[in-house]
């Protein structure tokens, strides 16, 4: 099977990619601090601070993605935007369905923390599907 | 939208890669436009027209 070379510089500009990776690494490093901190302290204000700590580098990564999106090659931008739109629609439909099941009590409540990996997973599938459909991957 | 980008590119003996560099877009964008899978933005359409010294209407045909 022949794999085509992807013009990566048209998808991710280096400065934004560095900022995005730095943000995600920061998020990955701060997440254990939150989990360990939860076990070590009972001080509520400190717990709140520890809980939202990973959000700071994560928002930094999201801002890098947003800035990069503006400079992205237009074909790739279209695919990214389509994948994002489908992800939002799938998330709305899924959360509504689960929410209704929880309202009638046939489904247990679960953490909204899983929404983020779920959205990343859906976005990934959509992105690959759309890129394959348009024969650019 | 139908277009004559592939013909114009061939007339100039340019590869998709070469054309993409001239237009500062990815090769995938050129490929998608040539296969009528993607309609370029207006700035890119103007860039293409300027590069081939033609009008947008001469290159792009909105009639299916």
N, CA and C atoms of all chains as a GROMACS GRO file, in nm:
protein
  603
    1UNK      N    1   0.084  -0.119   0.000
    1UNK     CA    2   0.000   0.000   0.000
    1UNK      C    3   0.088   0.126   0.000
    2UNK      N    4   0.053   0.221  -0.085
    2UNK     CA    5   0.134   0.342  -0.095
    2UNK      C    6   0.076   0.451  -0.004
    3UNK      N    7   0.161   0.504   0.083
    3UNK     CA    8   0.118   0.613   0.170
    3UNK      C    9   0.174   0.744   0.116
    4UNK      N   10   0.085   0.843   0.102
    4UNK     CA   11   0.130   0.971   0.049
    4UNK      C   12   0.189   1.057   0.159
    5UNK      N   13   0.287   1.138   0.119
    5UNK     CA   14   0.350   1.228   0.216
    5UNK      C   15   0.252   1.343   0.246
    6UNK      N   16   0.228   1.367   0.372
    6UNK     CA   17   0.138   1.476   0.412
    6UNK      C   18   0.220   1.602   0.438
    7UNK      N   19   0.172   1.714   0.382
    7UNK     CA   20   0.240   1.842   0.405
    7UNK      C   21   0.206   1.888   0.547
    8UNK      N   22   0.281   1.837   0.642
    8UNK     CA   23   0.247   1.864   0.783
    8UNK      C   24   0.256   2.012   0.819
    9UNK      N   25   0.343   2.086   0.749
    9UNK     CA   26   0.357   2.228   0.783
    9UNK      C   27   0.230   2.307   0.750
   10UNK      N   28   0.144   2.248   0.665
   10UNK     CA   29   0.017   2.313   0.632
   10UNK      C   30  -0.091   2.278   0.734
   11UNK      N   31  -0.066   2.175   0.815
   11UNK     CA   32  -0.163   2.137   0.918
   11UNK      C   33  -0.125   2.202   1.050
   12UNK      N   34   0.001   2.185   1.090
   12UNK     CA   35   0.048   2.244   1.217
   12UNK      C   36   0.167   2.334   1.190
   13UNK      N   37   0.153   2.460   1.226
   13UNK     CA   38   0.268   2.551   1.219
   13UNK      C   39   0.353   2.521   1.343
   14UNK      N   40   0.485   2.517   1.324
   14UNK     CA   41   0.576   2.474   1.431
   14UNK      C   42   0.557   2.547   1.565
   15UNK      N   43   0.550   2.682   1.565
   15UNK     CA   44   0.536   2.749   1.697
   15UNK      C   45   0.408   2.706   1.771
   16UNK      N   46   0.300   2.688   1.694
   16UNK     CA   47   0.173   2.648   1.757
   16UNK      C   48   0.179   2.503   1.804
   17UNK      N   49   0.247   2.419   1.723
   17UNK     CA   50   0.260   2.278   1.761
   17UNK      C   51   0.339   2.266   1.892
   18UNK      N   52   0.446   2.346   1.901
   18UNK     CA   53   0.528   2.344   2.024
   18UNK      C   54   0.444   2.386   2.144
   19UNK      N   55   0.364   2.493   2.125
   19UNK     CA   56   0.278   2.542   2.234
   19UNK      C   57   0.174   2.439   2.272
   20UNK      N   58   0.119   2.372   2.170
   20UNK     CA   59   0.017   2.269   2.194
   20UNK      C   60   0.076   2.152   2.272
   21UNK      N   61   0.193   2.104   2.227
   21UNK     CA   62   0.258   1.991   2.295
   21UNK      C   63   0.294   2.030   2.438
   22UNK      N   64   0.347   2.153   2.454
   22UNK     CA   65   0.384   2.200   2.589
   22UNK      C   66   0.261   2.201   2.680
   23UNK      N   67   0.149   2.247   2.626
   23UNK     CA   68   0.024   2.250   2.703
   23UNK      C   69  -0.022   2.111   2.743
   24UNK      N   70  -0.016   2.018   2.648
   24UNK     CA   71  -0.063   1.882   2.675
   24UNK      C   72   0.031   1.808   2.772
   25UNK      N   73   0.162   1.834   2.758
   25UNK     CA   74   0.259   1.774   2.851
   25UNK      C   75   0.233   1.830   2.992
   26UNK      N   76   0.211   1.961   2.998
   26UNK     CA   77   0.179   2.025   3.127
   26UNK      C   78   0.054   1.966   3.189
   27UNK      N   79  -0.046   1.942   3.104
   27UNK     CA   80  -0.172   1.881   3.151
   27UNK      C   81  -0.143   1.741   3.206
   28UNK      N   82  -0.065   1.663   3.130
   28UNK     CA   83  -0.030   1.527   3.172
   28UNK      C   84   0.048   1.524   3.302
   29UNK      N   85   0.132   1.626   3.322
   29UNK     CA   86   0.213   1.631   3.445
   29UNK      C   87   0.131   1.676   3.566
   30UNK      N   88   0.034   1.763   3.541
   30UNK     CA   89  -0.044   1.818   3.652
   30UNK      C   90  -0.159   1.727   3.696
   31UNK      N   91  -0.200   1.639   3.607
   31UNK     CA   92  -0.310   1.547   3.640
   31UNK      C   93  -0.277   1.458   3.761
   32UNK      N   94  -0.156   1.396   3.766
   32UNK     CA   95  -0.123   1.315   3.885
   32UNK      C   96  -0.119   1.400   4.012
   33UNK      N   97  -0.078   1.528   3.999
   33UNK     CA   98  -0.072   1.617   4.117
   33UNK      C   99  -0.214   1.632   4.175
   34UNK      N  100  -0.312   1.648   4.084
   34UNK     CA  101  -0.452   1.661   4.127
   34UNK      C  102  -0.497   1.533   4.198
   35UNK      N  103  -0.464   1.417   4.136
   35UNK     CA  104  -0.509   1.288   4.192
   35UNK      C  105  -0.442   1.261   4.328
   36UNK      N  106  -0.310   1.286   4.334
   36UNK     CA  107  -0.237   1.265   4.461
   36UNK      C  108  -0.285   1.365   4.566
   37UNK      N  109  -0.300   1.491   4.522
   37UNK     CA  110  -0.343   1.598   4.613
   37UNK      C  111  -0.479   1.570   4.675
   38UNK      N  112  -0.567   1.504   4.598
   38UNK     CA  113  -0.702   1.471   4.648
   38UNK      C  114  -0.692   1.378   4.769
   39UNK      N  115  -0.595   1.287   4.763
   39UNK     CA  116  -0.578   1.190   4.874
   39UNK      C  117  -0.507   1.253   4.994
   40UNK      N  118  -0.430   1.357   4.967
   40UNK     CA  119  -0.345   1.413   5.073
   40UNK      C  120  -0.408   1.529   5.150
   41UNK      N  121  -0.506   1.596   5.092
   41UNK     CA  122  -0.562   1.712   5.160
   41UNK      C  123  -0.714   1.706   5.173
   42UNK      N  124  -0.765   1.768   5.276
   42UNK     CA  125  -0.910   1.776   5.296
   42UNK      C  126  -0.955   1.923   5.294
   43UNK      N  127  -0.857   2.010   5.277
   43UNK     CA  128  -0.883   2.153   5.272
   43UNK      C  129  -0.957   2.185   5.140
   44UNK      N  130  -1.083   2.226   5.150
   44UNK     CA  131  -1.166   2.242   5.030
   44UNK      C  132  -1.114   2.345   4.929
   45UNK      N  133  -1.076   2.466   4.974
   45UNK     CA  134  -1.023   2.563   4.874
   45UNK      C  135  -0.899   2.510   4.803
   46UNK      N  136  -0.815   2.438   4.878
   46UNK     CA  137  -0.694   2.381   4.819
   46UNK      C  138  -0.730   2.268   4.720
   47UNK      N  139  -0.832   2.192   4.756
   47UNK     CA  140  -0.879   2.084   4.667
   47UNK      C  141  -0.931   2.141   4.536
   48UNK      N  142  -1.007   2.251   4.546
   48UNK     CA  143  -1.060   2.316   4.425
   48UNK      C  144  -0.944   2.364   4.337
   49UNK      N  145  -0.847   2.424   4.402
   49UNK     CA  146  -0.729   2.475   4.329
   49UNK      C  147  -0.654   2.360   4.261
   50UNK      N  148  -0.636   2.251   4.335
   50UNK     CA  149  -0.567   2.133   4.280
   50UNK      C  150  -0.646   2.070   4.166
   51UNK      N  151  -0.779   2.070   4.181
   51UNK     CA  152  -0.865   2.008   4.079
   51UNK      C  153  -0.858   2.082   3.947
   52UNK      N  154  -0.856   2.216   3.956
   52UNK     CA  155  -0.857   2.293   3.830
   52UNK      C  156  -0.717   2.324   3.778
   53UNK      N  157  -0.616   2.284   3.850
   53UNK     CA  158  -0.476   2.309   3.810
   53UNK      C  159  -0.444   2.258   3.667
   54UNK      N  160  -0.482   2.134   3.632
   54UNK     CA  161  -0.450   2.086   3.496
   54UNK      C  162  -0.521   2.164   3.385
   55UNK      N  163  -0.624   2.239   3.425
   55UNK     CA  164  -0.697   2.318   3.324
   55UNK      C  165  -0.611   2.427   3.262
   56UNK      N  166  -0.517   2.481   3.343
   56UNK     CA  167  -0.435   2.594   3.296
   56UNK      C  168  -0.352   2.555   3.173
   57UNK      N  169  -0.269   2.448   3.181
   57UNK     CA  170  -0.195   2.410   3.060
   57UNK      C  171  -0.286   2.358   2.949
   58UNK      N  172  -0.401   2.299   2.988
   58UNK     CA  173  -0.492   2.246   2.887
   58UNK      C  174  -0.554   2.359   2.805
   59UNK      N  175  -0.593   2.467   2.873
   59UNK     CA  176  -0.648   2.584   2.803
   59UNK      C  177  -0.539   2.644   2.712
   60UNK      N  178  -0.417   2.643   2.760
   60UNK     CA  179  -0.301   2.690   2.683
   60UNK      C  180  -0.290   2.609   2.553
   61UNK      N  181  -0.308   2.476   2.565
   61UNK     CA  182  -0.302   2.388   2.447
   61UNK      C  183  -0.419   2.417   2.352
   62UNK      N  184  -0.538   2.441   2.409
   62UNK     CA  185  -0.655   2.470   2.326
   62UNK      C  186  -0.637   2.602   2.250
   63UNK      N  187  -0.578   2.701   2.318
   63UNK     CA  188  -0.554   2.830   2.252
   63UNK      C  189  -0.454   2.815   2.138
   64UNK      N  190  -0.354   2.727   2.158
   64UNK     CA  191  -0.256   2.700   2.052
   64UNK      C  192  -0.324   2.635   1.932
   65UNK      N  193  -0.418   2.542   1.960
   65UNK     CA  194  -0.493   2.475   1.852
   65UNK      C  195  -0.578   2.578   1.777
   66UNK      N  196  -0.642   2.666   1.854
   66UNK     CA  197  -0.728   2.769   1.796
   66UNK      C  198  -0.647   2.863   1.707
   67UNK      N  199  -0.530   2.906   1.755
   67UNK     CA  200  -0.444   2.996   1.676
   67UNK      C  201  -0.396   2.925   1.550
   68UNK      N  202  -0.362   2.797   1.565
   68UNK     CA  203  -0.314   2.720   1.451
   68UNK      C  204  -0.424   2.702   1.346
   69UNK      N  205  -0.547   2.684   1.393
   69UNK     CA  206  -0.661   2.663   1.304
   69UNK      C  207  -0.674   2.779   1.204
   70UNK      N  208  -0.650   2.901   1.252
   70UNK     CA  209  -0.663   3.020   1.168
   70UNK      C  210  -0.560   3.021   1.055
   71UNK      N  211  -0.444   2.960   1.079
   71UNK     CA  212  -0.337   2.964   0.979
   71UNK      C  213  -0.331   2.836   0.896
   72UNK      N  214  -0.420   2.743   0.923
   72UNK     CA  215  -0.418   2.613   0.857
   72UNK      C  216  -0.451   2.622   0.708
   73UNK      N  217  -0.395   2.532   0.631
   73UNK     CA  218  -0.429   2.520   0.489
   73UNK      C  219  -0.580   2.500   0.475
   74UNK      N  220  -0.642   2.565   0.374
   74UNK     CA  221  -0.789   2.567   0.370
   74UNK      C  222  -0.856   2.431   0.355
   75UNK      N  223  -0.792   2.338   0.284
   75UNK     CA  224  -0.849   2.204   0.269
   75UNK      C  225  -0.851   2.132   0.404
   76UNK      N  226  -0.738   2.141   0.474
   76UNK     CA  227  -0.727   2.077   0.606
   76UNK      C  228  -0.821   2.146   0.706
   77UNK      N  229  -0.832   2.278   0.691
   77UNK     CA  230  -0.921   2.354   0.780
   77UNK      C  231  -1.065   2.305   0.765
   78UNK      N  232  -1.103   2.280   0.639
   78UNK     CA  233  -1.240   2.231   0.611
   78UNK      C  234  -1.263   2.096   0.680
   79UNK      N  235  -1.165   2.008   0.668
   79UNK     CA  236  -1.179   1.874   0.729
   79UNK      C  237  -1.182   1.884   0.882
   80UNK      N  238  -1.094   1.966   0.937
   80UNK     CA  239  -1.093   1.986   1.084
   80UNK      C  240  -1.229   2.038   1.130
   81UNK      N  241  -1.281   2.139   1.057
   81UNK     CA  242  -1.408   2.201   1.096
   81UNK      C  243  -1.525   2.102   1.085
   82UNK      N  244  -1.524   2.023   0.977
   82UNK     CA  245  -1.630   1.922   0.960
   82UNK      C  246  -1.625   1.818   1.072
   83UNK      N  247  -1.502   1.775   1.105
   83UNK     CA  248  -1.486   1.676   1.213
   83UNK      C  249  -1.533   1.735   1.346
   84UNK      N  250  -1.501   1.862   1.369
   84UNK     CA  251  -1.545   1.929   1.493
   84UNK      C  252  -1.697   1.938   1.500
   85UNK      N  253  -1.759   1.973   1.386
   85UNK     CA  254  -1.905   1.986   1.381
   85UNK      C  255  -1.972   1.852   1.412
   86UNK      N  256  -1.923   1.745   1.348
   86UNK     CA  257  -1.981   1.612   1.373
   86UNK      C  258  -1.961   1.573   1.519
   87UNK      N  259  -1.841   1.603   1.572
   87UNK     CA  260  -1.811   1.571   1.713
   87UNK      C  261  -1.909   1.642   1.807
   88UNK      N  262  -1.934   1.769   1.780
   88UNK     CA  263  -2.028   1.845   1.865
   88UNK      C  264  -2.168   1.782   1.856
   89UNK      N  265  -2.210   1.748   1.734
   89UNK     CA  266  -2.344   1.690   1.716
   89UNK      C  267  -2.356   1.554   1.786
   90UNK      N  268  -2.252   1.470   1.771
   90UNK     CA  269  -2.252   1.337   1.836
   90UNK      C  270  -2.254   1.354   1.988
   91UNK      N  271  -2.175   1.450   2.038
   91UNK     CA  272  -2.168   1.473   2.183
   91UNK      C  273  -2.302   1.522   2.236
   92UNK      N  274  -2.365   1.613   2.164
   92UNK     CA  275  -2.496   1.665   2.206
   92UNK      C  276  -2.598   1.550   2.211
   93UNK      N  277  -2.603   1.473   2.103
   93UNK     CA  278  -2.700   1.362   2.095
   93UNK      C  279  -2.673   1.258   2.204
   94UNK      N  280  -2.545   1.223   2.222
   94UNK     CA  281  -2.510   1.122   2.323
   94UNK      C  282  -2.540   1.170   2.464
   95UNK      N  283  -2.498   1.294   2.494
   95UNK     CA  284  -2.520   1.345   2.630
   95UNK      C  285  -2.669   1.362   2.658
   96UNK      N  286  -2.746   1.400   2.554
   96UNK     CA  287  -2.891   1.414   2.571
   96UNK      C  288  -2.954   1.277   2.600
   97UNK      N  289  -2.912   1.178   2.521
   97UNK     CA  290  -2.964   1.042   2.539
   97UNK      C  291  -2.932   0.987   2.678
   98UNK      N  292  -2.803   0.998   2.716
   98UNK     CA  293  -2.761   0.950   2.849
   98UNK      C  294  -2.831   1.029   2.959
   99UNK      N  295  -2.842   1.161   2.937
   99UNK     CA  296  -2.907   1.248   3.036
   99UNK      C  297  -3.051   1.206   3.059
  100UNK      N  298  -3.122   1.176   2.952
  100UNK     CA  299  -3.263   1.134   2.964
  100UNK      C  300  -3.273   0.999   3.035
  101UNK      N  301  -3.179   0.908   3.003
  101UNK     CA  302  -3.177   0.777   3.070
  101UNK      C  303  -3.149   0.794   3.220
  102UNK      N  304  -3.065   0.891   3.253
  102UNK     CA  305  -3.035   0.918   3.394
  102UNK      C  306  -3.153   0.981   3.465
  103UNK      N  307  -3.226   1.066   3.393
  103UNK     CA  308  -3.345   1.132   3.451
  103UNK      C  309  -3.450   1.028   3.491
  104UNK      N  310  -3.470   0.927   3.402
  104UNK     CA  311  -3.570   0.825   3.435
  104UNK      C  312  -3.512   0.715   3.526
  105UNK      N  313  -3.384   0.726   3.555
  105UNK     CA  314  -3.321   0.638   3.654
  105UNK      C  315  -3.278   0.502   3.605
  106UNK      N  316  -3.267   0.484   3.473
  106UNK     CA  317  -3.220   0.353   3.424
  106UNK      C  318  -3.069   0.352   3.398
  107UNK      N  319  -3.008   0.467   3.417
  107UNK     CA  320  -2.862   0.473   3.402
  107UNK      C  321  -2.802   0.549   3.519
  108UNK      N  322  -2.689   0.497   3.566
  108UNK     CA  323  -2.622   0.562   3.680
  108UNK      C  324  -2.555   0.692   3.636
  109UNK      N  325  -2.541   0.785   3.730
  109UNK     CA  326  -2.469   0.909   3.700
  109UNK      C  327  -2.321   0.876   3.684
  110UNK      N  328  -2.256   0.941   3.590
  110UNK     CA  329  -2.111   0.921   3.575
  110UNK      C  330  -2.042   1.055   3.557
  111UNK      N  331  -1.910   1.054   3.575
  111UNK     CA  332  -1.833   1.178   3.571
  111UNK      C  333  -1.830   1.240   3.431
  112UNK      N  334  -1.846   1.372   3.426
  112UNK     CA  335  -1.837   1.441   3.296
  112UNK      C  336  -1.692   1.448   3.248
  113UNK      N  337  -1.600   1.405   3.331
  113UNK     CA  338  -1.458   1.402   3.295
  113UNK      C  339  -1.437   1.318   3.169
  114UNK      N  340  -1.523   1.218   3.149
  114UNK     CA  341  -1.509   1.127   3.034
  114UNK      C  342  -1.552   1.190   2.902
  115UNK      N  343  -1.614   1.308   2.913
  115UNK     CA  344  -1.660   1.378   2.793
  115UNK      C  345  -1.542   1.417   2.702
  116UNK      N  346  -1.435   1.462   2.765
  116UNK     CA  347  -1.317   1.507   2.688
  116UNK      C  348  -1.254   1.393   2.606
  117UNK      N  349  -1.218   1.278   2.670
  117UNK     CA  350  -1.163   1.170   2.587
  117UNK      C  351  -1.264   1.117   2.484
  118UNK      N  352  -1.394   1.121   2.521
  118UNK     CA  353  -1.497   1.077   2.426
  118UNK      C  354  -1.496   1.166   2.302
  119UNK      N  355  -1.489   1.299   2.325
  119UNK     CA  356  -1.489   1.393   2.212
  119UNK      C  357  -1.364   1.379   2.127
  120UNK      N  358  -1.249   1.356   2.192
  120UNK     CA  359  -1.124   1.338   2.118
  120UNK      C  360  -1.134   1.212   2.031
  121UNK      N  361  -1.193   1.106   2.088
  121UNK     CA  362  -1.209   0.979   2.018
  121UNK      C  363  -1.300   0.997   1.895
  122UNK      N  364  -1.414   1.063   1.915
  122UNK     CA  365  -1.509   1.084   1.804
  122UNK      C  366  -1.445   1.172   1.698
  123UNK      N  367  -1.378   1.279   1.743
  123UNK     CA  368  -1.312   1.370   1.648
  123UNK      C  369  -1.209   1.294   1.564
  124UNK      N  370  -1.131   1.209   1.628
  124UNK     CA  371  -1.028   1.132   1.558
  124UNK      C  372  -1.088   1.043   1.450
  125UNK      N  373  -1.195   0.974   1.485
  125UNK     CA  374  -1.262   0.885   1.388
  125UNK      C  375  -1.315   0.968   1.271
  126UNK      N  376  -1.382   1.080   1.304
  126UNK     CA  377  -1.440   1.167   1.199
  126UNK      C  378  -1.330   1.221   1.108
  127UNK      N  379  -1.221   1.266   1.169
  127UNK     CA  380  -1.112   1.325   1.091
  127UNK      C  381  -1.055   1.224   0.992
  128UNK      N  382  -1.026   1.105   1.039
  128UNK     CA  383  -0.969   1.002   0.951
  128UNK      C  384  -1.070   0.965   0.842
  129UNK      N  385  -1.199   0.950   0.881
  129UNK     CA  386  -1.302   0.914   0.784
  129UNK      C  387  -1.313   1.022   0.674
  130UNK      N  388  -1.319   1.149   0.714
  130UNK     CA  389  -1.335   1.258   0.619
  130UNK      C  390  -1.213   1.271   0.528
  131UNK      N  391  -1.094   1.256   0.587
  131UNK     CA  392  -0.972   1.265   0.507
  131UNK      C  393  -0.962   1.149   0.409
  132UNK      N  394  -1.005   1.030   0.452
  132UNK     CA  395  -1.006   0.912   0.362
  132UNK      C  396  -1.111   0.932   0.253
  133UNK      N  397  -1.227   0.984   0.291
  133UNK     CA  398  -1.336   1.006   0.196
  133UNK      C  399  -1.291   1.101   0.084
  134UNK      N  400  -1.221   1.208   0.124
  134UNK     CA  401  -1.173   1.304   0.026
  134UNK      C  402  -1.039   1.263  -0.034
  135UNK      N  403  -0.996   1.144  -0.001
  135UNK     CA  404  -0.873   1.084  -0.054
  135UNK      C  405  -0.751   1.174  -0.034
  136UNK      N  406  -0.740   1.233   0.085
  136UNK     CA  407  -0.620   1.313   0.112
  136UNK      C  408  -0.534   1.248   0.219
  137UNK      N  409  -0.578   1.132   0.267
  137UNK     CA  410  -0.494   1.056   0.361
  137UNK      C  411  -0.460   0.923   0.297
  138UNK      N  412  -1.773   2.192  -0.826
  138UNK     CA  413  -1.752   2.287  -0.933
  138UNK      C  414  -1.643   2.235  -1.028
  139UNK      N  415  -1.675   2.233  -1.158
  139UNK     CA  416  -1.577   2.185  -1.256
  139UNK      C  417  -1.468   2.291  -1.273
  140UNK      N  418  -1.348   2.246  -1.304
  140UNK     CA  419  -1.241   2.343  -1.328
  140UNK      C  420  -1.136   2.283  -1.421
  141UNK      N  421  -1.056   2.374  -1.476
  141UNK     CA  422  -0.955   2.329  -1.572
  141UNK      C  423  -0.814   2.339  -1.512
  142UNK      N  424  -0.806   2.328  -1.384
  142UNK     CA  425  -0.676   2.343  -1.316
  142UNK      C  426  -0.575   2.237  -1.361
  143UNK      N  427  -0.622   2.115  -1.374
  143UNK     CA  428  -0.531   2.005  -1.414
  143UNK      C  429  -0.472   2.031  -1.553
  144UNK      N  430  -0.559   2.079  -1.645
  144UNK     CA  431  -0.513   2.107  -1.782
  144UNK      C  432  -0.412   2.222  -1.782
  145UNK      N  433  -0.446   2.328  -1.707
  145UNK     CA  434  -0.357   2.445  -1.700
  145UNK      C  435  -0.222   2.408  -1.639
  146UNK      N  436  -0.230   2.323  -1.539
  146UNK     CA  437  -0.106   2.280  -1.472
  146UNK      C  438  -0.020   2.197  -1.568
  147UNK      N  439  -0.087   2.109  -1.644
  147UNK     CA  440  -0.016   2.025  -1.741
  147UNK      C  441   0.046   2.110  -1.851
  148UNK      N  442  -0.028   2.214  -1.895
  148UNK     CA  443   0.024   2.303  -2.000
  148UNK      C  444   0.153   2.373  -1.956
  149UNK      N  445   0.161   2.399  -1.828
  149UNK     CA  446   0.280   2.466  -1.773
  149UNK      C  447   0.388   2.366  -1.727
  150UNK      N  448   0.354   2.237  -1.741
  150UNK     CA  449   0.445   2.130  -1.701
  150UNK      C  450   0.485   2.140  -1.553
  151UNK      N  451   0.385   2.169  -1.471
  151UNK     CA  452   0.409   2.177  -1.328
  151UNK      C  453   0.352   2.053  -1.259
  152UNK      N  454   0.419   2.010  -1.159
  152UNK     CA  455   0.364   1.901  -1.077
  152UNK      C  456   0.266   1.962  -0.975
  153UNK      N  457   0.187   1.876  -0.912
  153UNK     CA  458   0.096   1.926  -0.808
  153UNK      C  459   0.176   1.992  -0.696
  154UNK      N  460   0.289   1.932  -0.666
  154UNK     CA  461   0.377   1.983  -0.561
  154UNK      C  462   0.426   2.124  -0.596
  155UNK      N  463   0.469   2.141  -0.722
  155UNK     CA  464   0.521   2.271  -0.765
  155UNK      C  465   0.412   2.377  -0.761
  156UNK      N  466   0.293   2.339  -0.808
  156UNK     CA  467   0.181   2.435  -0.808
  156UNK      C  468   0.140   2.470  -0.664
  157UNK      N  469   0.140   2.371  -0.579
  157UNK     CA  470   0.102   2.397  -0.439
  157UNK      C  471   0.199   2.495  -0.373
  158UNK      N  472   0.326   2.484  -0.410
  158UNK     CA  473   0.427   2.577  -0.353
  158UNK      C  474   0.403   2.718  -0.404
  159UNK      N  475   0.370   2.730  -0.533
  159UNK     CA  476   0.345   2.862  -0.591
  159UNK      C  477   0.222   2.928  -0.528
  160UNK      N  478   0.124   2.846  -0.495
  160UNK     CA  479  -0.002   2.899  -0.439
  160UNK      C  480  -0.001   2.899  -0.285
  161UNK      N  481   0.105   2.848  -0.226
  161UNK     CA  482   0.120   2.840  -0.080
  161UNK      C  483   0.005   2.766  -0.012
  162UNK      N  484  -0.031   2.654  -0.074
  162UNK     CA  485  -0.131   2.564  -0.014
  162UNK      C  486  -0.074   2.423  -0.015
  163UNK      N  487  -0.142   2.329   0.048
  163UNK     CA  488  -0.092   2.192   0.050
  163UNK      C  489  -0.118   2.124  -0.085
  164UNK      N  490  -0.038   2.022  -0.111
  164UNK     CA  491  -0.057   1.946  -0.235
  164UNK      C  492  -0.195   1.878  -0.235
  165UNK      N  493  -0.240   1.842  -0.115
  165UNK     CA  494  -0.372   1.780  -0.101
  165UNK      C  495  -0.484   1.875  -0.147
  166UNK      N  496  -0.465   2.004  -0.122
  166UNK     CA  497  -0.565   2.103  -0.164
  166UNK      C  498  -0.572   2.106  -0.318
  167UNK      N  499  -0.456   2.109  -0.382
  167UNK     CA  500  -0.450   2.109  -0.529
  167UNK      C  501  -0.516   1.982  -0.583
  168UNK      N  502  -0.482   1.871  -0.525
  168UNK     CA  503  -0.537   1.742  -0.568
  168UNK      C  504  -0.689   1.740  -0.554
  169UNK      N  505  -0.739   1.791  -0.442
  169UNK     CA  506  -0.884   1.792  -0.418
  169UNK      C  507  -0.955   1.886  -0.515
  170UNK      N  508  -0.894   2.000  -0.546
  170UNK     CA  509  -0.956   2.095  -0.641
  170UNK      C  510  -0.961   2.030  -0.780
  171UNK      N  511  -0.851   1.969  -0.820
  171UNK     CA  512  -0.844   1.906  -0.953
  171UNK      C  513  -0.948   1.795  -0.969
  172UNK      N  514  -0.977   1.725  -0.859
  172UNK     CA  515  -1.074   1.615  -0.866
  172UNK      C  516  -1.217   1.663  -0.838
  173UNK      N  517  -1.236   1.794  -0.838
  173UNK     CA  518  -1.367   1.857  -0.810
  173UNK      C  519  -1.424   1.816  -0.674
  174UNK      N  520  -1.336   1.783  -0.582
  174UNK     CA  521  -1.380   1.742  -0.447
  174UNK      C  522  -1.385   1.862  -0.353
  175UNK      N  523  -1.323   1.970  -0.394
  175UNK     CA  524  -1.317   2.086  -0.307
  175UNK      C  525  -1.318   2.215  -0.389
  176UNK      N  526  -1.406   2.307  -0.350
  176UNK     CA  527  -1.411   2.438  -0.415
  176UNK      C  528  -1.321   2.533  -0.337
  177UNK      N  529  -1.224   2.595  -0.404
  177UNK     CA  530  -1.132   2.682  -0.330
  177UNK      C  531  -1.201   2.807  -0.277
  178UNK      N  532  -1.138   2.868  -0.177
  178UNK     CA  533  -1.190   2.995  -0.126
  178UNK      C  534  -1.171   3.101  -0.233
  179UNK      N  535  -1.240   3.212  -0.218
  179UNK     CA  536  -1.228   3.320  -0.317
  179UNK      C  537  -1.084   3.373  -0.328
  180UNK      N  538  -1.014   3.397  -0.214
  180UNK     CA  539  -0.874   3.442  -0.228
  180UNK      C  540  -0.787   3.343  -0.304
  181UNK      N  541  -0.808   3.213  -0.281
  181UNK     CA  542  -0.728   3.113  -0.352
  181UNK      C  543  -0.767   3.108  -0.500
  182UNK      N  544  -0.896   3.122  -0.529
  182UNK     CA  545  -0.941   3.123  -0.668
  182UNK      C  546  -0.877   3.241  -0.743
  183UNK      N  547  -0.870   3.357  -0.678
  183UNK     CA  548  -0.807   3.475  -0.739
  183UNK      C  549  -0.657   3.450  -0.761
  184UNK      N  550  -0.596   3.385  -0.664
  184UNK     CA  551  -0.452   3.353  -0.672
  184UNK      C  552  -0.426   3.262  -0.792
  185UNK      N  553  -0.513   3.162  -0.810
  185UNK     CA  554  -0.500   3.067  -0.921
  185UNK      C  555  -0.517   3.142  -1.054
  186UNK      N  556  -0.621   3.225  -1.058
  186UNK     CA  557  -0.649   3.301  -1.181
  186UNK      C  558  -0.531   3.391  -1.217
  187UNK      N  559  -0.476   3.458  -1.116
  187UNK     CA  560  -0.363   3.548  -1.138
  187UNK      C  561  -0.240   3.471  -1.187
  188UNK      N  562  -0.218   3.354  -1.129
  188UNK     CA  563  -0.102   3.273  -1.165
  188UNK      C  564  -0.109   3.227  -1.310
  189UNK      N  565  -0.228   3.188  -1.353
  189UNK     CA  566  -0.246   3.140  -1.491
  189UNK      C  567  -0.288   3.250  -1.588
  190UNK      N  568  -0.289   3.373  -1.539
  190UNK     CA  569  -0.326   3.492  -1.620
  190UNK      C  570  -0.458   3.470  -1.693
  191UNK      N  571  -0.556   3.428  -1.617
  191UNK     CA  572  -0.690   3.404  -1.672
  191UNK      C  573  -0.791   3.457  -1.571
  192UNK      N  574  -0.917   3.464  -1.616
  192UNK     CA  575  -1.020   3.507  -1.521
  192UNK      C  576  -1.069   3.384  -1.444
  193UNK      N  577  -1.133   3.410  -1.332
  193UNK     CA  578  -1.184   3.298  -1.251
  193UNK      C  579  -1.284   3.216  -1.333
  194UNK      N  580  -1.368   3.286  -1.411
  194UNK     CA  581  -1.470   3.217  -1.492
  194UNK      C  582  -1.409   3.127  -1.598
  195UNK      N  583  -1.289   3.162  -1.643
  195UNK     CA  584  -1.222   3.079  -1.745
  195UNK      C  585  -1.170   2.948  -1.684
  196UNK      N  586  -1.142   2.952  -1.557
  196UNK     CA  587  -1.087   2.833  -1.490
  196UNK      C  588  -1.196   2.750  -1.421
  197UNK      N  589  -1.287   2.821  -1.356
  197UNK     CA  590  -1.392   2.752  -1.280
  197UNK      C  591  -1.528   2.766  -1.346
  198UNK      N  592  -1.596   2.654  -1.357
  198UNK     CA  593  -1.728   2.652  -1.419
  198UNK      C  594  -1.831   2.607  -1.315
  199UNK      N  595  -1.919   2.697  -1.273
  199UNK     CA  596  -2.017   2.658  -1.170
  199UNK      C  597  -2.122   2.559  -1.219
  200UNK      N  598  -2.135   2.545  -1.352
  200UNK     CA  599  -2.234   2.451  -1.407
  200UNK      C  600  -2.186   2.309  -1.387
  201UNK      N  601  -2.275   2.226  -1.332
  201UNK     CA  602  -2.238   2.084  -1.310
  201UNK      C  603  -2.247   2.007  -1.440
   0.00000   0.00000   0.00000
